Amino acid sequence: MNYLKNYHLSDEQIKKIEDAIKEHHVNIDIFKYDPEKIVAILNLFLSIGVTNLYNIIITNPSLFCDTVSSIENRMNQYENKDELARRLNEDARNLNLIGLL
């Protein structure tokens, strides 16, 4: 999962992500063998201004089991993207605003 370092995540954070994946009973294979999908989802969050990607992953690693288009559609339902990014940066549990928690 070294590709996560491209998002300024440390080895320690990546280890904590692996622990969160196990804790949430998410299939770690998605993160290990489908990095293109994970990167696409992370880039969706970045594209609207979300910067706390580590907290997004830790809070709900199962959201990465969803499709990229489904997550994009949920984001698009929230009209004010700046507000959405601000709220997600403030607290990753605000993923509930777009049905991802």
N, C-alpha and C positions, 0 to 999 in steps of 0.2 A: 504494500500500500504506500510505497514511497512516492507515488504520484501526488499524494496529498501534501507533500512538501512544497509543491508548486503553489500552494495556497497558504504558505507561510506557517504551516503546522510543524511543530517540533516532533522529534521521535517520541518524547514523553506523551504528547497529545495524541499521537497516532496509537500508542499503546492504550491510552485511556479510551479511545474510540473503539478499539478492538474489544476492550472489556465491556463497553456499553452495548456493543453489538451482541455479545454473548448474553449479557444481562437482560436485554430486550427480546432474546430468542429470535434474532434476525439471522438469516443465512449469510454468513460472512463471505460466501463465494461471490455474492453480488459485488462486494467491495474489492475482492481479490482478483476476480476474473472478468469483470465487466467495468473496467475503469472509465471507458468512454461514456457509459451511462452516468456514472457518478460525477464525472467532470461536466457533462452536459447539465445535470441538475445543479451542481454548484455554480456553474456559469449563469444559470437562470437567476439564482439569488444575487449574484454579483451584478448582473445587468440592471437590476432595479435599485442597487445601492446597499444591499445587505453585506456587511463586512464581518460579522461574527459567525463565520461558517463553522468553526469548531463547536460553538454552542448549539447551532442548528443540528449538527450531526449527533452530538451527545444527547440532546433533548429527545430526538425522535429518529433514530437510525432506520426505522422501518419505512420512513417516507421514501427512502431510496429504492424500495421494492416497487413503488408506483412507477408509472411510465412518465417519461419526460413531458409528453403532450398533456397528460392529465394534470401534472403539477403546473405547467404553463397555463392551462385553462383555468385552474383555481386562482392563480395569481392574477390573471386577466379579469376575473370577476370582481376583484378589489380595484375600484376605479382610481384611487389616489395612490400610485406606486411609491411616491416619496413618503407618504404617511405610513404605508405598509412597511417600507424599509426601515423607517425610523422606529416603528414599534417592534419589529423583529430584532433590530440591533439593540434595542432597550432590553428586551426579554424574549428569548427564543420560544418561550411557552406561548407567545402570541401567534404561533403557527396555527392555533385554533381559529384565528380570524379567517383563514382560508381553508379550513377543514383538514389541516395536516397534523393535528395533534389529537 
